[in-house]
Amino acid sequence: MISIHVLGAPVIRRPEGPVTGRAAHRRRLALIAILAAARGRPVGRERIVGLLWPENPTDAARHNLSEGLYVLRKDLGEDSFVVMGDEVGLDPRVQTDLDDFERALDEGRWEDAVRAYGGPFLDGFYVSEAPEFERWAEGERDRLARGYGRALEELATVAEAAGAPLRAADWWRRLLAHDAFSSRVAMRLVRVLERAGERAAALRAAEAHVLLLREELGVGPDPELAEVMEGLRGEPPGPPPRAHRPAPPAPSTGEPSRAEDSLDDVDRSASALLEEQADLAAPGDPEAADGAGERAPPPERASADAPSARPRRRPIGVGVAAGLGALAAALVLVVLAAGRDRAPPAEPEYDPRRIAVLYLDDYSPAGELQYLANGLTEMLIHELSQVQALKVVSRNGVKPYRDGTVPFDSMVADLRVGSVVEGSVQRSGDSVRIVVQLIDANTHAHLDSKVSVRPLGDLFEVQRWVSQEVSGFLRKRLGEQVRLRQAAAETRSARALELVLRGEQAYADALALRRSRDTADVASALRTLADAEALLARAEAADPRWARPTVARAWVAVREASWSEGLARAAGFDSAVARAERVLARTPAHAGALEARGTALWIRSVDPGADADPLVQAAERDLRAAVAADPSLASAWGNLSFLLYTRGQFAASVQAAQRALEADAYLADADALLSRYFYAALAMEDFPTAGQACDRGRRDFPADWRFVECRLTLLRRDTAGPANPALAWRLVAELEAMHPPSVARAEGRAYAPISRRMSAAVVSARAGDTARARAELDRARLDAAGDPEARVSLPYDEANVLLLMGDVQGARARMEVYLAQRPSLRGILARDPLVRALLTPPRSR
């Protein structure tokens, strides 16, 4: 049996040695890595194709995958793989170092985890023309590196607690080697050496860290570390040297490193009209992090120095430039913040939201694609100019620089831009290869790139890719850059900044785990959320005047409460409100705190036994105050839209949803906001608009089950055309694959799989297939019997099916039961056509 090693350079081993030849081809090794990272779980073929052959037509990509699997199974053994229909996995008997490492982490066997970690995931490995794979691998690399760092820190902490400072110092040294720019880790090492009486070693460690910061980043030491060094030397340190501005490393290209995301499980209503609403948008816009009046975005400054002579244009590579992960980027910002008291650098620094889109280079022979390069550039300028938060230089503004004769720094100073977009088009047979990359104009750092190969004959498809995918990619990447820069400007405590960024990353990890298809991952989301809470609490203690950690802790409490039940749920919402009110006591118009409190009150209002009306009214006041204080706060607009929807104010809900989409400059909450917009339009029975929102979500978020479920909901609600039960049941099958019942139950959505089948049963009943509808109704009653929430939600769907089957009295009785159990939803239910049909007297109707 083979063994697979993906921590460090990837290699497949047999007992006699490493595997070479066809099986060790890069793309086949990448396929093995994808399967190894799944840890025994099967991976869908579409997922693999999307990572490894994103630009190939579907049939060709699936053929490539089948061919790769054939070679691997032949060379490595049929028994090494499990192939079940459209899913592929490694045989559980295949040993992987990644599984050994993660199992040791899960079980708290820290030394075993450290031994199993052979280096960064797929270290030094890349696959050409597979940007989605590169982003995925970078995300996995960051996640696993954080796990390794956590294991080392646990070992060091345990050794300290056991009174073994020298042993602890060994672990801290290893952690500092792993995370070299972390002043926090350097401080722990210095402290433990000092306690062990090794003052000379402590001073050497501190000086080595300071030297690294100065040589690699051009910054001085953390003030606390400088103070410790002064004590170790017994004399005051000299003034730190003036630092040049370093280039911040690019954050991870995987999931955005942000602490806020969409909220789940709001009202746990199981009907097809209400259960789908369970994803609220949480705040994602850094503009709201510290409220109105607490800080302003960095101003643009005029150039004071002569520009460098570096040429403007550089050849563009096909891959994403190597950089540190999200946590490393955060720690570099911490170091930058530590040096904030020093004199500012001489170079100007411009707002990254001011963008120049340079004309794309034409690398085709004889300039035959110049017309296409110009057209795509101008389309991209137009698309980005529609975003109010961005300031895009007009096409006339960038035309003087299209020939590439003006040095890059001179152009930046002339245009006063903080971000530059550049790229190229190049012919490749009957296709055109388009490369677009984002540059930090202040530091010349390559932040990210996007590559596509499109048929040259299909210019409409080429234009669509630029207008939708490229503009979306640039907006998201700019959002990450803006958030990191603004976080560094909000506090003077380097320690607090580091802890907040680590806490926000842990929060994002918890959300990702919660969305996983693996129930074990879903169960571990709460533990990761607890890690986020601990880090944010320490950040709050490090800088009590900084609002961001307190607001972030309020959102952690909201999330934790929404994932809990009973007393823990109530206590979580109370904690969220209390934390938000601590910020509001200092800054009454703080938009982020108002949104957090309003959302907590609103979710609490749907709990059984809650005094709903006062809570909902207070929640609406808070959300309206939040968007008044900061109209760009997209998540608050989205939450207000949903609240208005549940109160039956559908027209106002649609308006708020539109404002949310307009305000989401960096597409941080686009998925949740599109879902809000869909349901708001659906409530108005504006089925064409609802369908457009659903289609856009499906296009932009193909892996999100919500944008498959919305198609099923439309089939149920839009009765203008003939019923299509065949399509409805195909959508149910697709949803069960994307969002399995086991995961739905682990998320607290036990009724969701039942609701989907009941929606298809409604469509079947409309088509006259009452036998299928009756069978599904019986099955739903059996499946809901063991879950209290499902039993509360089922009567709505029962009423719908019974009405279509001709049992009006039975339908009316089930609807009365549902209304009695959902009093907080009477606003929306009063406008529900099904409720009106059953409960309004015929003459009044």
N, C-alpha and C positions, 0 to 999 in steps of 0.2 A: 504493500500500500504506500502511496506517495505521501509526502508532507509538504505543506505550502508555507512559505515565509514571505510576508509582505511588510513586516516592520524592518526598515532598512531597505536595501536594494532587493527587489523581488526575485525569488528563486523557487523552483520546484525541485524537490529532492526525492530520490529513491534511496534505498539502503546502500546502493553501490555508488551514489554520488549525484551531482546536480543533473537535471534534465536539460538537454540541449536540442538543437534541431528545430523542426517545425513547431513543436509545442511551445518553444521559448520565443516565438515571434512576439513583437511588442503588443499588438492588439489582442493576441491570445493570452498573454500574461495579464493584460488589463482586464480581460473577461474573467480570468481566474481570480483577480483581486476583487472584482465586483461580487463574485460568488462567495469569496472568503469573508468579505465584510458583512455579508448577510447572516453569518454565523448559523448555518444550517437551515435557514429559511429559504424557500424557493423565491426566485426573482423572475418577474415577468419578462418575456422576450421584448415587449415594447419598451420596457425600462432600459434594457441592455442596448437595444438598437438606438434609443434616444441619446445614450451616453457615448457610444462608440462610432455610430454612423449617422450623425444628426443631419447631414446635408444630403444623404443618398435618398433616392426614391424608396418608398416603403418596401416594395418587393425585392429590390436589389439589396437593401440593408438586411432584410430577413434571410436572404440567400447567403450573404456574408456570414451572418451569425450561424446558420446551419452548417456551413462549411467549416467554420472555426470549431464548432462543437464536435463535428465529425473527426477532425484532426486530433483534437484533445482526447476524445474517447478512445481513438485508435492508439495513440502514443502513450497515454497515461493509464488506460484500462477502462473498460466499460463500467466496472464497479465503482469508479471514482465519482460518478455523476448520477444524479437522479433527474430524469426528464419526465415531466407530467404535463402533457398537452402544451400549453403556452407558457409553462413555468419550468425553470431550470435551477438546480441546486447541486451543491456538493454532497456526496455521501457523508452521513454523520461520522463515519469511521475515519474520514480524512482528517489528519491532524493539521491545524493551522496555528501559527504563533499568535495571530491576532485573537483567536478564540481563547487560547491559554491566558493571554494578557487580560482580556476583558472579563473572563470568568474569575480570575484572581482579584480584579478590582471589585467585582460585584460581591464577592465573598469576604472582602476586607483582608485578603492575604497580600499585604503590601510588598513584602520582600519577593514573593513569587512574581508579582506583577512587574517589579523592577527588573528581575532576572529575565522575564519574557520579552521585555521591550528592547528590541534589537536596534532601534533607531526610528527616525521619522517614517511614517507610512509612505511606502513607494519612494524612498529617498533617491533623488536623482533620476527618477523614471518619468517619462512623458510619452504621450502619443500625439503625433502630428495630426493636425486638422480634426481634433476632437475637443473643442473648447469646453463642451459640457462635461466631459470626463475630467478634464483638468480642474474645473470648478468643484466637481464632486470630490475628487481626490484631495484638493486643498482643504475642503471642509472636513473630511475624515482625518486628514493629517493634523489639523488644529485640534479636533476633538480628542484624538488619541494622545496628542502631546499634553493636553490639559490633564488627562487621566494619569499619565506618567508623572507629571508635576505634583498632582494630588497625592499619589502614592509616596513620593519622596518626602513631601511635607508631613504626611501622617507619620512616617517613620521617624523623622526628625523630632516632631512634637512628642511622640511616645518616648523617645530616648531622653528628651529633656525632662519629661515628667518622671521618668524612672531614675533621675539623678545621674545620667551618663552623658555629661556635656560633650566629651570628646567624640563619643559615638554620634551624638546629635550633630556635631560640627561636620562630620564626614558626610552625613545626609544633606546638610545645608550646602556644603560645597558642591555636591553632585547636582542639587537643584539649581544652584547659581550657574553651573556650567551649562545646564539645560536652558535656563532663562536668564541670560547673561546681563540684560539691561535692567533687571528688577532691583531697584534700590531697597525694596522691602525685604527681599531675600538676603541681600547683602547685609542689611542691618541685623537680621536674625543671626546670621553667621558671626558677625562681629560681636554681638551681644553674648552669644553662647561661649565664644572663645574667651571673652573678657571674664565671664563668670567662672570659667575653668582655670583662670589665672594665667592664660596665654596672651598677655597683653601685646607682646611683640607680633605674634601671629595675627591677632585681631587687627592691629594697625596695618600689617602688610596686606591683609585681605581688603580692608577699606581702601587703602591707597591703590591697589590693583583695580578695584571697581571704579574709583574716581578716574584713574588713567584711561580705562576703557571708555567711559562716558565722554571724556574730553577728546580722545583720538577718533573714536568712531562717530560720535554724535555732535561733538563740539559744544557740550553743555557742562555746567558745573555740578557738584554733588547735591543731593537732597540736603536741605538745611539741618535736618535732624542728624544725618550721617556726618555732616561737617562738624556739628557740635560734639558728637562722640569722638571723632578723630582728634579734636582739640583737647578733649580730656585725656585721651590715650597718650598724646604727645606731651601733655603738660605745658603746652604753649599755644597761643592763638594761631590759627592758620592764616596764611597770607590770602589776599584777595583772589578770587577765582579769575582766570583769564577771560577776556571777552570772547564770546562764542559766536561762530557763524551759524546761520540758520540751517539745520540739517534737513534732508529730504525725508519726510515721514514715510515709513513703509506702507505699502498698500494693504488695507485690511483684507480679510479673507474674501474670496470670490464666491463662497458658498452662501449659506443663508445669511442675511443681513445681521450684523451684530448690534442688536437693539433690544432693549428690555421690554418693549411693549409690542403687543400683537393683538389679534382678534380674541375676544373672550368667548368661551363656550358655555353651554349649559345654563342659559339665562332663565327660561321659565320651565324647561323640561316638559313642555306641553307636547304630547305625542301625536296630535293630529297632523295630517300632512300640511295643513295650513300654518301650523304653529311650531312644530318640532324643527322645521328647517330654519327657523329664525335664530338658532342657538349660538351663532357666532357674532358677538359684538366686537366692534373695533375699539381697541384700547389706544391710548395716546402714543403716537409714533413721531410726531413732529417736534424736533428739539426746540422750536420757537416757543413752545409752551412750557419748557422744562422749568423755568424759574419765574414765569409770570410776567405780566406787563410791568414795565418800569424797573425790573431788577437788573436787566442787562440789555445791551443792544448788539446787533451783529457787528462784526469788525468792519470799520470804515475802510474805504479805499484810500490809498495814500499815493501821492504823486512820486514819481521816480526822483531820487536824489543823486544817484550815481550814474556814471556812464555805463551803457549796456555792454555786455560781453560781445565778443565777435563770433560766438558759436553760431554756425549756420542754422537757419530756421528748420529746414527739412532734414529728416534722417530716414534711411531705409526702414521700412516697417516689417518686423518679423511676424510669423504666423501665430506664435504662442503668446500667452500672458507672461509678462516679465516676472521673474522670480522675486518674491518678497516675503516678509514675515507674515504670520497669520494675524487674526483679529486681536488676540491677546497681546502678541508682541507689539502690534501697532499701538494698542492702548498703553502699554508700558513705556513706549517711546514718548507718547504724549505726556505721561507722568513725569518723565525726565525733563521734557521741555518745560512743563509747568514748574518744576523745581527750580529752574533757572530764571523764572519770570522776574525776579527782583533785579536782575542785572540790566545793564544798558541794552536797549533794543538793537537788533542788527541793523546795519546800514542799508541792506537791500530793502526795496519796497515789498510790501505784501498786499496782494489784491484779493478781493472777495471771490471765492471759488464759484459763486453763483453767477458771476459775470463771465460769459463764455464767448469765445471766438471759434466758429466752425470754419476751418480753412478749406479752400477748394481741394477736392480729392485729386491726387496725382494720377495721371494716366500712364501706365507702364506698358500699354499695348504698342505693337509696332506701328510706326508712322502716326501715332496719336489718333488711331481710328475710334477710340472710345472716349475721346474728350467730351463729346456731347453728353454722354451718359454720366461721366464724372461731374460735369457742371450741373446737370439736372438733379442728380442725387444730392449734391451739396446744397443746392437751393431748397430742395424739398426738406432736408434735415433742418436747415435754418428756420424754415417756416414752421415745422412741427414743434421745435423747441421754443419758438417765440410765442406759442399759444399758452405756455405755462407762465402764469403771472409771477411766480416766485423767482424766475430766472430772467436775467438781463442778457439777451443775445445780440451780439453785434450784427448789424444788417449786412446783406450781401454786398451793398456798396461799400460798407466799412471794411470788409475783408478783401475786396477785389484788388486793392493796391499791393497786396502781399502774395498774390497767387503765383507769381513767377519764382518765388523762393530766394530772391536776392537780398532781402532784408534779414539781418540776423534775428534769431528767435527772441532774444532779450529786448532788442529794440522794438520789435513788433508788440511784445507784451507791454512794454512801457507806453507805446503809442496808443494802444487800444485799452490799456488799464484792465486787462482780463486776468482772472485767477485760474481759469481752466481753458484748455485748448483741445479741440477735436480735430484730428487729422486722419488721413487714410489714403487708400489707393484703389484703383480698379485695374484689373489685368485680365487679358483674354487667356482662356485655357480650353482650346478646342472649340466646341460649340457652347461653352459656358463662360461666365464672367466670374472672376474671383474678386470679392470686395472685402477689404480690411478697413476697420474703423477703430481708432484707439483714442483713449482719453489721457491727457497729459496735465499734470499739476504745473501750471505756469510759473508758480513761485519757486518751485524746487527742481523743475525739469523731470520729476519722477513720472514714470509710466504707471498709471493707476490700473488700467484694464484695457482689454481689446475684444473685438468681436469680429469673427471671420465667417464668410458665407460664400458658397459656390452655387450660382443660380443659372438656369438655362438662359442663354443670351437672347433667345427668341421670345421669351416671356417677360417683356419689360414691365408689365403690370405686376407680376410677382416680385420682380426686383424692387420696384418702387414701394410695394406693400411692405417688404422686409425692412427697408430703410425707415419708412414712416412709422411703423409699429414696433418692430423688434429693436432696432438700433436706438430709436429715441427713448423707448422704455428702458433699455439697458443703461443708457447714459444718465437718465433721470435717477434711477436707483443708485448707480455708482456715485453720482454727485451727492446724493442724500447721505450716503455713508461718510463721505469726506466732510461734508458740512457738519454732520453730527459730531464727529470726532474733534474737529476744530473748535466747535462751540463748547463742547464739554470741557476742553482745556482752558477756555476763557471764563468759565463760570465760578471757579474756586481757586484760591491761592494755596490750598493744601494738596500737595502732590500725593500724600497718602490717601486722602479722601477720593481724589480722582481715580487713582488706581483701583481702589476697592469698588467704586461705583461701576467702572467699566467691567471689572470681573463679575460683579453682581448682575449687571445687565446681560452679560454673556451667559451666565448660569440660567437666568430667567428665559432667555431665548432657547437655550438647550432644553429646558423643561417643556416649553411649548412644542418643540420639535419632537421630543419623546412622546408627548401626549398625542401627537398626530400620527405616530408610527402605527404600522399594521401589526406590530408585535405586542401582545398583551403584557409581556414582561417589561418592555420599554414604557408602556403606558403606566404600569405600576411604579416604575422608578421615577416618573415625572415629579411626584410629590417630594421625593428625597432631593432631587435636584432643585426644586423650588425652595426647599428648606436651606440648601446651600446659598441660594441667591439671597434669601432673607438674612442669613448670618453675615454675609459680606456687606450688604447694604446697611445693616445695623451698625457695623463697624465704621462704615463710611460716614454715617450720620454722627457718630461720636467724634470722628476725626475733624469734622467741620459742621458744628451744630447750626450754623447760620445758612448753610447751603440747602436750598429747598429740594434739589433734585433727588437725593437719596431718600428723603422722607416721602416724597410723592411716589417714588418707585416702590417703596415699602407698602404704601397704600394699595398700589396695584397688585403687588404680590399677595397681600391679604385678600383682595377681591378674588383673585384667581384661586387661592387656596380654599376660600369659602365656597366658591362655585363648584369645586371638586369634592366638597365634603357634605355631610348630612348632619341633621340634628343640632345638638348644642355646639359642636365644632363649627358648623356652618354659620349659625347666628353670631358666635363669638368672632369669627373671621370678618364678617361684615361690620360689626361694631369696631373692631380694630382698624379696619380700613377708614371708616368715618373719622375716628379719633386722630389718625395720622394726618389725614387731609386737613382736619381742623387745626392742627398745630401749625401748619403752613399758613392757613387762612387767617390765623390770629395775628401773624406778622404782615401778611400781604393779602388783604381781603379780596382783591381782584385777580388772584393767581389762577390762571386758566387751567393749568394741569391739576391743581388741587380741587378746583370746583368740579372738573369733569370726573375725577376719581370719586369724590363724595357722591355726586349725583348718580353715577353708575352703581355704586354700592347700595344706595337707597332704593334705586329702581329694581335691581335684581332681588333685593330683600323683599320687595312688595309682593312678589309672586309666590312667596313661600306660604304654605298652609298656615292659617292662624294669624297671618300678618295683617295689620291695619292698613290696607292697601292704599286707600285714597290719599291720606296725608303724606305717605311715603312717595307716591307717584308725583304728587304736586310739588313736593320739595325737590325731587329729582329733576323735574322739568325746569324748575327755577334755576337750579345749579347748572344744568346743561346749557340753558339759554344764556346765563351769565358767562359761562366759559367761552361760547362762541362770540359773545359781545366783546369780551376782553381780548380775544385773539381770533379774528375771523378766519385765519389760515389753519386753525386746528381741525384738520379733516376728521380725525377720529371722533371728536365731540359732535361734529355735524352728523356723522354716521349714527352715533348712539342716540342723538336727539331724533333722527329720522325714525329709528326703530321704536323709540318710546311713543312718538306720535302715531305710529302705525298701530301699536297695541291699544291706543286709546281711541282708535277709529277715525283719527284726523288724517285721512289718506292724502288729500291734496297737499297739506303742509308737510307730510312725510316725504312726498315726492320732491318738493322744493328743497328740503333739508338734504336729501340724498344727492340731488344735483349739486348743491353747494359743497358737499363732502368730496365728490369726485373732482370738482374744479379746484378745491383747496389741496388735494393730495399731490403736491408738486413733485415729490420724489417717489411716488407709487409705493409708499410704505404700507398702505392699507388697501391697496387696490382690490384685492380679492374680497375682503369683508365688505368694502363699500359697494362693489358691484352687486354682491348678494343683497345688501340693503336696498339698492336701487331696484333690483328685480322684484322684490316683494312689495315695495311701495307701488310700483307700476301695476303689479298684479292685483293689489287691493283696489286700485282704481279701475280694474278691468280693462286696462290699456295693454292688451295682449301683444300687439306689435312691439311696443317699447320694452315690455318685459322679455320678449323673445330676443330682442337685440342685445339686452344686457346679459342674458343667459349665453348667447352665442359668443359674445366678446369674452366672457369669463372662461368658456370652454376653449377658446383660441389662446388666451393669454395664460391660463392655468390648467393645462391639460391633465395634470395629475390630481386636481382638486375634485373630490366627489360631489361637492355642492353644485358644480356646474354640469353634472350629469343629472342630479336630482331635480334641478330646476326644469329640465326638459320633461321629466316625468310629471312634475307638478303642473306644467302647462297642458300636458295631455289630459290631465284630470280636470282642470279648471276651464279651459277654453273649449266650449261646447259648440262653437260655430260650425266646425267641420265634422266629418264622420269620425267615429271612435276608431282608434288604431291599437287594439289590444296586443297585437304581435310586437309592435315597437315598444309598448309599455313593458312587456315582460322581458324584452331584450335589455332595456334600461335597468330593470331590477337585477338581472344577472350581472350586468356590468358594475352596478353599485355594490353588490355582494362581494365581488372580487376586489374592488377598490377600497371598500370600507366594510370589512367582514363583521358579522354579528358579534364575534368575540371582542373585537376592538371597540365596537359601539357600546357594548356592555361595560367594558373597562372604563370608558369615558363618561359613564353615567347616562348614555343614550340608548338604554335597552329597548326603547320603543321604536327607534329609528328603522331597524330592519322590518319590523311589523308594519310600520306606517307605509313604507315603500310598497310592500306587497298589497296593502289595503288600497293604495292609490291605483295600482294596476287592476285590482279587483273592481274598483269603481269604473275604470275604463272598460273592463270586460262586461260589467253589468249594463253599461250604456250601449254596448254592442249587442246585447241580447243574450250573452253567455251567462245565464243566471246560475248554471251548475258550477262553473268555475268560481263565480263570485261567492256562492254559498260555501263551497269547499274552503276558500280562503278565509271567509268569515269564521268558520269553525276552527280552522288552524290558528287564527289570530287570537281567539278566545283561549285556546289551550296554551299558546306561547306567552300570553300576558298574565296568566294565572299566578305565576310565581314572582311577579314584580309589581310592587305597589304603584310606582309611577306609570307603568304600562296600563294597569287597570284603570287609573284615572283618565288616561288619554284615549283609550280604545273606544268609549261610547260615541265620540264624535264620528269616527270612521264607520262604526257600526250603523249609526243613523244614516249616513250617506248611502251605504250599500243597501240597507233595508228600504230606503225610499225609492231607489232605482229598481228594486225588485218588487215594488208595489205594496210593501207593508208600511203604510203611512203611520198607523197607530204605534207599531213597534219602533219606528224611527223617531217619532215624537217623544216616546218614553225614554229612549236612550239619550236624546238631546237634552231633556230635562235633567237627567242624571249628570251629564257633562257640565251644564251650566251651573249646577249646584256646587260642583267641585272646583270650578274655575272662576270664582267671582271677580278676580282682579282683571280678567280679560273681557269683561262685559262690553267695554268700549268697542273693541274690534269685532266681537261676536254680534253686536247689534247691527253691524253693517254686512255681516256674512250672508250671502244669498241662501245658503243652506239653512241657516237659522231662521231667516225670514220665511222661507218656504214652509218650515215645519211649525213655527210658533205664532205666525201672524194669522188672525182669523181671515177666512176667504174673502169676506166683504171688504175688510180693511185693505187686504192685499190687492 
